[in-house]
Amino acid sequence: MGLVGAIVGTLGTAFLAGRAQQQQYEAAAAQARTNAQLQAQEAEVAQQNALKANKQAEETARVVAQNVEDETRRARLRINQQLAEAGHRGVQGTTGSAGALIDESDEEIKNEQRKRLANGMQDSYKWFGIGTDYANQSNKFKWQEANYRKTAKDYEAAGNRAFWGSMLGGLLNVGTSLAGGLYSSKSSAMQSANGSTVGGYLYNSSGNSIAGNILGVTSPSRTWNFGKR
């Protein structure tokens, strides 16, 4: 019963120790998973902000292009009106020909168009830059999320190794206890007693002993007759 109790106690101690270590690793894994979830949320927010910024950039570019197009159309209408008036009056003096006036006016319109597009697109580029920054942040958060999830798995694996390592150690201790039980002090005492009995039987003074029979044999009596042949 004592040996059984020792075995149960050894395994119980190993289980509790292994489980305590495993719980510590599980707590670390849970924290890593929580951090991963937070990173995932941050990544989603950054991704949404990136989409909004890109949408704003596209809308800004569309509005700028539309405004430039509208202004160009109005400018051409003004040129056409001027040409119509010039046609009624006739182009005279230093004003040049109607064709020259058209070319000059068209070049001015194109220059103004390019200027308006360049100025207007700066805001669009700014929003595209903001969108790119948010997209980079989202990717960074996703990378951190993946690392935290890997860390959580590593902690869980380490907890399992710690638990089963402790249980294996307990089983080895049980094996040692069983081996020790075969050579307990009671067994040793019995072996000593048996050894003494055997030794006593071999070497006691009794004539019935083996040693006594070997060493206690008397030689046959002889009569020595001196002087006689």
C-alpha positions, 0 to 999 in steps of 0.5 A, spaced: 500 500 500 505 504 501 508 503 494 502 504 491 501 511 495 508 513 493 506 511 485 500 515 486 503 521 489 509 521 484 504 521 478 500 526 482 505 531 483 508 530 476 501 532 473 500 538 477 507 541 476 506 539 468 499 542 468 501 549 472 507 550 467 502 548 461 497 553 464 502 559 464 504 557 457 496 557 455 496 564 458 501 567 454 498 564 448 491 567 450 495 574 450 498 573 444 492 571 441 489 577 444 494 582 441 493 578 434 486 580 434 487 587 436 492 588 430 487 585 426 482 590 428 487 596 427 489 593 420 482 593 418 481 600 420 487 602 416 484 598 410 478 602 411 481 609 411 486 607 405 479 605 401 476 612 403 482 616 402 483 613 395 476 614 394 477 621 395 483 622 391 479 619 385 473 623 386 478 629 387 481 627 380 474 627 377 472 633 380 478 637 377 478 634 370 470 636 370 472 643 372 477 643 367 473 641 362 467 645 363 472 651 363 475 649 357 468 649 354 466 656 356 473 658 354 472 655 347 465 658 347 468 665 348 473 664 343 467 662 338 463 668 340 469 673 339 470 670 332 463 671 330 463 678 332 470 679 328 467 676 322 461 681 322 466 686 323 472 684 319 479 683 322 483 689 321 489 692 323 494 689 328 489 684 330 491 679 325 487 674 321 481 670 324 486 663 323 491 666 327 486 669 333 484 662 333 491 659 334 493 663 339 486 663 343 487 655 343 494 655 345 492 659 351 486 655 353 490 649 353 495 652 357 490 654 362 487 647 362 494 644 364 495 649 369 488 648 372 489 640 372 496 641 375 493 645 381 487 641 382 491 634 381 495 636 387 489 635 392 488 628 389 495 626 389 495 628 396 489 623 398 492 618 394 499 619 398 494 618 405 491 612 402 498 609 401 500 610 408 494 607 410 495 601 406 502 600 408 499 601 416 494 595 414 500 591 411 504 592 417 498 590 422 497 584 418 504 582 419 504 583 426 497 579 427 501 573 423 507 574 428 502 574 434 498 568 432 505 564 430 507 566 437 501 563 440 501 556 437 509 556 439 506 557 446 501 552 446 506 547 443 511 549 449 506 548 454 504 541 451 511 539 451 512 542 459 506 538 461 508 531 458 515 532 459 513 533 467 509 526 466 514 523 463 519 525 469 513 522 473 513 515 470 521 515 470 520 516 478 515 511 478 519 506 475 525 508 480 520 507 485 518 500 483 525 498 482 527 500 489 521 496 492 524 490 489 530 492 493 527 495 499 530 494 506 525 489 508 528 485 502 535 486 504 534 484 511 531 478 509 537 477 504 542 478 510 538 473 514 538 468 509 545 469 508 547 468 515 543 462 516 546 459 510 553 461 512 551 458 519 549 452 516 556 451 513 560 454 518 557 452 525 560 447 530 555 442 529 557 435 526 551 435 522 553 442 518 556 441 512 563 444 514 562 440 521 562 434 517 567 436 512 572 439 518 570 435 524 571 428 521 576 424 525 581 420 523 581 412 525 584 410 531 591 407 530 595 403 535 602 405 535 607 399 537 614 402 538 619 397 538 615 391 534 616 390 527 
